[in-house]
């Protein structure tokens, strides 16, 4: 989960083209709660994804050390769309229209029925519980559609806000990788967290959509 930071009092200014792609009409949403939805990864949102990814707080939170050009990001989008990883666009459903708010990704290892989980939120929606809701929906999909038995993640140890959010979503700490990352120029550990399908206790958004055989 992205590092917490103060929410802006106004929506950041954006170009006309950005406005068009961040306010799509009737987007496809596969799973939803009252506040959050998950839909398909979208090529037309590549510039929005790229903008989120270059946010300094996100670069620090994920241990990345340099921004990426929009050209490189656009070129990589086609490769991502062809890959086997499961990617979702996260939608904020608290306003009149669903608004893209982040990306959630499952990187499955089908041989052992597990997956690594990664989530990214736009800076304008952090600190509102949307990340926890999106994580629960992604786990719901992982356990009830993809039929995984375990999902795990890594998070830098100083990123305590993200760790608390993951714990709220159902993850627990299982260990650490010593001196595996950097936080604001200082060496730090990476915390490993996981959650099992047998531990998923949140009401499922998947099961009500599946018709019960007569």
HELIX and SHEET records of a PDB file:
HELIX    1   1 UNK A   16  UNK A   22  1                                   7    
HELIX    2   2 UNK A   43  UNK A   45  5                                   3    
HELIX    3   3 UNK A   46  UNK A   53  1                                   8    
HELIX    4   4 UNK A   56  UNK A   61  1                                   6    
HELIX    5   5 UNK A   70  UNK A   82  1                                  13    
HELIX    6   6 UNK A  123  UNK A  125  5                                   3    
HELIX    7   7 UNK A  130  UNK A  144  1                                  15    
HELIX    8   8 UNK A  160  UNK A  169  1                                  10    
HELIX    9   9 UNK A  197  UNK A  199  5                                   3    
HELIX   10  10 UNK A  207  UNK A  209  5                                   3    
SHEET    1   A 8 UNK A  31  UNK A  32  0                                        
SHEET    2   A 8 UNK A  36  UNK A  40 -1                                        
SHEET    3   A 8 UNK A  86  UNK A  92 -1                                        
SHEET    4   A 8 UNK A  99  UNK A 109 -1                                        
SHEET    5   A 8 UNK A 114  UNK A 121 -1                                        
SHEET    6   A 8 UNK A 150  UNK A 156  1                                        
SHEET    7   A 8 UNK A 186  UNK A 196 -1                                        
SHEET    8   A 8 UNK A 172  UNK A 183 -1                                        
END                                                                             
